Amino acid sequence: MSSALRSSRSRGPWWSRPGLGYEHGELHFAGQAVAALARLHRTPLYLYDAARVTENLDRVRAALAARALPFRVFYAMKSNRHPPLLRALRRLDACGLDTCSPAEVARARACGFAAENISFTGTSLSDADLDALLRHEGLVLNLDSLHDIARVGALAPGRRIGLRINPGLGIGYRRNRLLRYAGGRGTKFGIHREQFPAALRLARRHGLVVEGIHFHTGCGYLTPQLPVLAEIFSACQPFVAQVSRLRYVNLGGGLGIPLVPSDRPLNLSAWSALVAQQFGGRGFEIWCEPGDYLVKDAGLLLLEVNTVERKGRTLYAGVNGGFQLHIEPAFYQLPLVPVPVHAPGPRTRLRPTTIAGHINEALDILHRDAHLPPLANGDLLAFLNAGGYGAAMASNHCMRGAFHELLLSS
Ligand SMILES: Cc1ncc(COP(=O)(O)O)c(C=O)c1O
């Protein structure tokens, strides 16, 4: 893997951008010196940059607005539910929230979002879940099984609903099958094509008004995957065609960001052109619910080195966090790139170093063979692109679940 620290240009490493990079040899994020924040708040520490989230949201909105599409964006709070972040989004008033559990809906409401601005798409719902959800009048409810249609029909006849469909084809970061929500050997999500007529009959029987079609088929796609997205959109057309007077088609999330130097940013203009081509001008609104795209590159995870030792051919640096704090490298094989908080000098020899977490599991490797300067105990590492599905998926495995989060506003 190429170095995360060297750049062919003199401007800085490939990941640096305004607000993130080395200033006088010290890593800065959202205009603040990261080492000072770590000293003040201690590690493990998640830092989030509010301005970057806003920029990312603005970019999605601008891409859709450029196509003159009627649209709404619902931020998928499952990617990061830090209350200060949700409240900051509420103040911006530029998106609603996508939720997947009654507790997420409750948090969204507590952070100021009205029920009409919350879209819910969950799976394997219990009766208690449905009871709790139906208490939020106006909540947008996308149902992903015949079972749920029957239960909502019995509890709230006449209610407006959306149907989460499964177009039979998935998409994900590069060739990563672990991130696909449809296709392949089949997934648990959505109403399949052969079930769809029965779903519509069931809805009619209960007087439910189908106002939306929803699909979410995978995570992390970039420009090279757009042809697959075009196929997915085509596969959705037969579902859309069967519902008259649709209010919205919800494309789900899945928009990816570059994680390694060879990734290019998603071409949002090409993305929105595809959306407009397949769904534009049809009288319904286009909704989407990005999570990662808004928050992933707006977050850093700071950990401290506590052990440096060569074992066999591998140089390991042990740190005070592991897959219980950020699950993606271990479970989804997604890169979580570490960079030192103090920039290496121009002549420092970088060495392949494997970053090992402090969880007693073989899977607990945060990064293999990162090119890093010589590390010592007490050194700080910042893991890039840690703002999505990090803290949100954290566990207390090995009773090492403690960490802090901080939203930085410049
Ligand atoms: C229904 C639904 N919508 C949106 C998202 C957000 O996906 P992403 O963070 O990849 O944009 C997810 C993620 O799992 C999802 O399940």
The ligand as a Gaussian input file, in Angstrom:
#p B3LYP/6-31G(d) Opt

LIG

0 1
 C      -32.042000       2.040000       4.611000
 C      -30.731000       2.721000       4.649000
 N      -30.646000       3.989000       4.206000
 C      -29.490000       4.669000       4.224000
 C      -28.332000       4.079000       4.703000
 C      -27.081000       4.893000       4.708000
 O      -26.094000       4.314000       3.944000
 P      -24.735000       5.092000       3.683000
 O      -24.193000       5.472000       5.000000
 O      -23.892000       4.116000       2.966000
 O      -25.060000       6.292000       2.850000
 C      -28.373000       2.751000       5.152000
 C      -27.151000       2.098000       5.648000
 O      -27.109000       0.983000       6.058000
 C      -29.596000       2.060000       5.133000
 O      -29.695000       0.804000       5.588000

